[in-house]
Amino acid sequence: MPLPAWVPIREDLRGFEPYGAPQIPDVINLNVNENPYGPSAEAAADIAEAVRAVATTLNRYPDREALDLRAGLADYLGHGLTMDRVWAANGSNEVMLQILQAFGGPGRTALSFAPTYSMYPEYARDTHTRWVTGQREEDFSVDVDRALALIETEQPDVVLLTSPNNPTGTALPLDTVRALVEAAPGVVVVDEAYAEFRRHGTPSALDVLEEFPRLLVTRTMSKAFALAGGRLGYVAADAAIIDALRIVRLPYHLSAVTQAAASAALRHRDELLARVDELRTTRDDLAAWLTTHGFEVADSDANFVLFGRFDDRHAIWQGLVDRGVLIRETGPDGWLRVSVGTPDEMQAFYTSLLEVTR
């Protein structure tokens, strides 16, 4: 419901609604790119034990620097990273907000290339950062020459790149990342929330992190680690960039419970990531099935597929919901996005989509 006129909210926020994908009970949820496979009983027991161990000390504040967790994340990422070059927060959403707080703000500009993650302009709005959007190509790639021209014109303080991109699944070549970082006057963020799902041979921006002190690479444990409910995101960058983020972080922003659960999950990373190959295969099968049945499909290196095109995509979305399958109405007009699920969930999606579209 719209806020009543008497609520003295900032005028630039009036009329907006809170961000959020639909949450509908008793349906197959293929709309928010979750990992359909939860932790094993062994991993869940270790996470529970880690939380139990800190429960008796919850009268004390947590480690505000999350030193052990950051060391574990650095070890997981490799690339010679150390704890002082990794920062963690409550989901990559909070990491992104901290980046805009530190490097954006009044009189500053952030830039990205649409279609992309719909929260980016909200981070800019919430931090009073001017927002500029470039456009991706028809195949959802980023044209380097056009991007460089836009950077030259706008002189952004923050450039947000997404690889694999949400909602399209498109990965960026490292040559594109290099070119944009070299041209950008401020920081460049490569959001790799779905990096673990990328196809073999698709690079990570971590591979060029040492070359560029103003490059930041963000990740999350929500997807590949099946820890969406744990809310743990993180970023790798130069130690000086991490120190800048520490300036804007709230005191004790990362609870002891979150730190304990995430550290326990990292101890089980081999098991938790074992499903990633299976999900990649399911994604590729999903894309092939959609193509075979006459749908247009965007190449995906993530755990979802964008497909279309529909004259009335909302009618397709609603028809699927009516049949107990929830996907996402997002991205360019005429397109829908479906997350990768279990084989049974995929079969339910296939059956329902054919019923709705044939």
C-alpha positions in Angstrom: 0.0 0.0 0.0 1.2 3.6 -0.7 2.4 5.4 2.3 0.0 8.0 3.7 0.8 11.6 2.9 1.5 12.3 6.6 4.5 10.0 6.7 7.5 12.3 6.5 9.6 10.1 4.3 12.3 11.6 2.0 10.5 12.9 -1.1 12.8 10.9 -3.4 11.6 7.7 -1.7 7.9 8.5 -1.8 6.0 6.2 -4.1 8.5 3.4 -4.1 7.8 -0.1 -2.9 10.1 -2.4 -1.0 12.2 -4.7 -3.2 11.2 -8.3 -3.2 10.3 -11.2 -5.4 6.9 -12.8 -4.9 6.8 -15.3 -2.1 3.9 -17.7 -2.6 3.3 -20.7 -0.3 2.8 -24.2 -1.5 4.3 -23.8 -5.0 7.6 -24.9 -6.6 9.9 -22.0 -6.1 12.0 -21.4 -9.2 12.1 -17.6 -9.0 15.0 -16.4 -6.8 17.9 -18.5 -7.9 18.3 -20.5 -4.7 20.2 -23.7 -4.6 17.5 -26.4 -4.6 19.7 -28.8 -2.5 20.2 -28.0 1.1 23.2 -28.9 3.3 23.6 -32.6 4.2 22.7 -33.8 7.7 26.4 -33.8 8.5 27.0 -30.2 7.4 23.8 -29.1 9.0 24.9 -30.7 12.3 28.3 -29.0 12.1 26.6 -25.6 11.4 24.2 -26.2 14.4 27.1 -27.1 16.6 29.0 -24.0 15.6 26.0 -21.9 16.4 25.4 -23.7 19.7 29.0 -23.0 20.7 28.6 -19.3 20.3 25.1 -19.2 21.9 26.6 -19.1 25.4 28.5 -16.0 24.5 25.8 -14.0 22.8 25.9 -11.6 25.7 29.1 -10.3 24.2 29.5 -8.5 20.9 30.9 -10.5 18.0 34.3 -10.1 16.4 33.5 -6.8 14.5 36.3 -7.6 12.0 35.2 -11.2 11.4 38.9 -12.2 11.2 38.5 -16.0 11.2 35.7 -15.9 8.7 37.6 -13.6 6.4 40.7 -15.8 6.6 38.5 -18.8 5.6 37.0 -16.9 2.7 40.4 -15.8 1.5 41.6 -19.4 1.6 38.5 -20.5 -0.4 39.1 -17.9 -3.1 42.8 -18.6 -3.5 44.6 -16.3 -5.9 47.1 -15.5 -3.1 44.5 -13.6 -1.2 44.9 -12.9 2.5 42.4 -12.0 5.2 43.1 -8.2 4.9 42.0 -8.3 1.3 38.5 -9.8 1.9 35.5 -8.3 3.6 32.2 -9.9 4.6 28.7 -8.6 5.3 25.1 -9.7 5.4 24.7 -10.9 1.9 26.4 -9.3 -1.1 23.5 -6.8 -0.9 25.1 -5.2 2.1 28.5 -5.4 0.5 27.2 -3.5 -2.5 25.5 -0.9 -0.3 28.8 -0.4 1.6 30.6 0.1 -1.7 28.1 2.8 -2.7 28.4 4.4 0.8 32.2 4.5 0.5 32.7 5.4 -3.1 29.4 6.9 -4.2 27.3 9.5 -2.5 26.1 13.1 -3.2 27.8 14.6 -6.3 29.1 11.2 -7.4 28.0 8.8 -10.1 27.5 5.1 -10.4 27.1 3.4 -13.8 26.0 -0.1 -15.0 24.7 -1.7 -18.2 21.0 -2.9 -18.4 19.4 -5.2 -18.3 21.1 -6.1 -15.0 20.4 -6.6 -11.3 17.4 -4.5 -10.3 18.8 -3.6 -6.9 21.7 -1.5 -8.3 19.8 1.7 -8.9 18.2 1.3 -5.4 21.7 1.2 -3.8 22.4 4.4 -5.7 19.1 6.0 -4.7 19.6 5.1 -1.0 23.1 6.6 -1.0 22.2 9.8 -3.0 24.4 8.6 -5.8 23.6 9.7 -9.4 22.6 6.7 -11.4 23.5 6.2 -15.1 22.5 3.2 -17.2 24.2 2.0 -20.4 22.5 -0.6 -22.6 23.7 -4.1 -23.3 23.6 -5.5 -26.9 20.8 -7.7 -28.2 22.7 -10.8 -27.1 23.1 -9.1 -23.6 26.9 -8.6 -24.0 28.6 -5.4 -23.2 30.0 -3.6 -26.3 33.4 -2.4 -25.2 33.6 0.7 -27.5 30.1 1.9 -26.4 31.0 1.3 -22.8 34.2 3.2 -23.0 32.5 6.1 -24.6 29.9 6.2 -21.8 32.6 6.1 -19.2 34.4 8.9 -20.9 31.3 11.0 -20.9 30.0 10.3 -17.4 33.3 9.8 -15.5 31.6 7.5 -13.0 33.0 7.0 -9.5 31.6 3.4 -9.4 31.1 1.0 -12.3 29.0 -2.0 -11.5 29.6 -5.0 -13.8 27.9 -8.4 -13.3 29.4 -11.7 -14.4 27.4 -13.9 -14.8 24.8 -11.2 -15.3 21.5 -11.3 -13.5 18.9 -11.7 -15.0 20.5 -12.8 -18.3 23.2 -15.2 -17.2 25.8 -13.6 -19.5 29.5 -13.7 -18.5 32.0 -11.0 -19.3 35.3 -11.7 -21.1 38.3 -10.6 -19.1 39.3 -8.3 -22.0 36.1 -6.4 -21.3 36.8 -6.1 -17.6 40.4 -5.0 -18.2 39.3 -2.3 -20.7 36.7 -0.9 -18.5 38.9 -0.9 -15.3 41.7 0.9 -17.2 39.3 3.6 -18.4 37.2 4.1 -15.3 38.3 7.0 -13.1 36.9 5.3 -9.9 36.3 1.8 -8.7 35.0 -1.0 -10.8 33.0 -3.8 -9.1 32.5 -7.2 -10.8 29.5 -8.9 -9.1 30.2 -12.6 -9.3 27.3 -13.9 -7.2 26.9 -16.8 -9.6 30.5 -17.4 -10.4 30.6 -21.0 -9.2 28.0 -22.0 -11.8 30.0 -20.6 -14.8 30.8 -23.0 -17.6 34.2 -24.5 -17.8 36.7 -22.1 -19.3 34.7 -19.0 -18.4 37.1 -16.8 -16.4 36.7 -15.0 -13.1 37.7 -11.4 -12.5 39.7 -12.7 -9.6 42.2 -13.7 -12.3 43.1 -10.0 -12.9 42.6 -8.7 -9.4 46.3 -8.2 -8.8 46.6 -6.0 -11.9 44.1 -3.4 -10.8 44.0 -1.9 -7.3 40.6 -0.3 -7.9 38.9 -3.6 -8.9 36.5 -5.2 -6.5 35.1 -8.7 -7.0 32.0 -9.6 -5.0 30.7 -13.1 -4.2 28.0 -14.7 -2.0 27.5 -18.0 -0.1 23.7 -17.8 -0.9 23.9 -19.7 -4.2 26.5 -22.3 -4.7 26.9 -22.8 -0.9 23.2 -23.3 -0.4 23.3 -20.7 2.4 20.7 -18.1 1.3 19.2 -18.2 4.8 22.6 -17.5 6.3 23.0 -14.1 4.6 26.7 -14.0 3.9 28.3 -12.0 1.1 31.9 -10.9 0.6 34.3 -9.0 -1.5 37.9 -9.3 -2.5 40.0 -6.2 -3.3 43.1 -4.4 -2.4 43.7 -4.0 1.3 43.2 -0.2 1.1 39.8 -0.7 -0.6 38.8 -3.1 2.2 39.9 -0.5 4.8 37.6 2.1 3.0 34.7 -0.3 3.4 35.4 -0.7 7.1 34.9 3.0 7.6 31.3 2.8 6.5 30.3 -0.5 8.1 28.0 -0.4 11.1 29.5 -1.5 14.4 29.3 -5.3 14.8 27.4 -5.6 11.6 28.0 -9.3 11.2 26.5 -11.4 14.0 28.4 -14.1 15.9 25.7 -16.6 14.7 26.3 -15.6 11.0 30.0 -15.8 11.4 29.9 -19.2 13.0 27.4 -20.7 10.5 29.4 -19.4 7.5 32.7 -20.6 8.8 31.1 -24.1 9.4 29.8 -24.1 5.8 33.2 -23.3 4.5 34.6 -26.3 6.3 32.1 -28.4 4.3 32.7 -26.6 1.0 33.7 -29.7 -1.0 30.4 -31.4 -0.1 28.3 -28.2 -0.5 29.9 -27.4 -3.9 29.6 -31.0 -5.1 26.1 -30.3 -6.4 27.4 -27.4 -8.6 28.4 -29.7 -11.5 24.9 -31.3 -11.3 23.2 -28.0 -11.4 25.3 -26.9 -14.4 24.2 -30.0 -16.3 20.6 -29.4 -15.3 20.9 -25.7 -16.5 22.3 -26.8 -19.9 19.5 -29.4 -20.2 17.0 -26.7 -19.4 18.4 -24.4 -22.0 18.4 -27.1 -24.6 14.8 -28.2 -23.8 13.6 -24.6 -24.1 15.4 -24.1 -27.4 14.0 -27.4 -28.7 10.5 -26.3 -27.9 10.8 -23.0 -29.8 11.7 -20.5 -27.1 14.5 -18.0 -27.4 17.1 -18.6 -24.8 19.9 -16.4 -23.5 23.3 -18.1 -23.0 23.7 -18.7 -19.2 26.7 -19.2 -16.9 24.5 -18.9 -13.8 22.0 -21.2 -12.1 19.0 -19.8 -14.1 17.9 -19.3 -17.7 16.3 -16.3 -19.3 13.9 -17.2 -22.0 11.2 -15.7 -24.2 9.8 -14.0 -26.1 6.2 -13.5 -25.1 3.6 -11.0 -26.1 2.1 -11.1 -22.6 4.7 -12.5 -20.3 2.6 -11.8 -17.2 -0.1 -14.2 -18.5 2.5 -16.9 -18.9 3.8 -16.2 -15.4 0.3 -16.3 -14.0 -0.5 -19.5 -15.8 2.5 -21.2 -14.3 1.6 -19.9 -10.8 -1.9 -21.3 -11.3 -0.2 -24.7 -11.9 2.0 -24.5 -8.8 5.2 -23.3 -10.4 6.7 -19.9 -9.5 9.3 -18.3 -11.8 10.4 -14.7 -12.1 8.8 -12.0 -14.2 11.9 -9.8 -14.7 14.4 -8.5 -17.3 13.5 -7.1 -20.7 9.9 -7.0 -21.8 8.8 -10.4 -23.2 11.3 -12.5 -21.2 11.0 -14.6 -18.1 13.6 -16.2 -15.8 13.5 -19.7 -14.4 15.9 -21.0 -11.7 17.5 -24.4 -11.9 15.7 -26.9 -9.6 15.7 -30.6 -8.9 14.8 -33.0 -11.7 11.2 -33.3 -10.3 10.9 -29.5 -10.2 12.2 -29.1 -13.7 9.7 -31.7 -15.0 6.8 -29.8 -13.3 8.1 -26.6 -15.0 8.3 -28.3 -18.4 4.8 -29.8 -18.2 3.2 -26.6 -16.9 5.0 -24.3 -19.5 3.7 -26.5 -22.4 0.2 -26.4 -21.0 0.3 -22.6 -20.7 1.9 -21.9 -24.1 0.4 -24.5 -26.4 
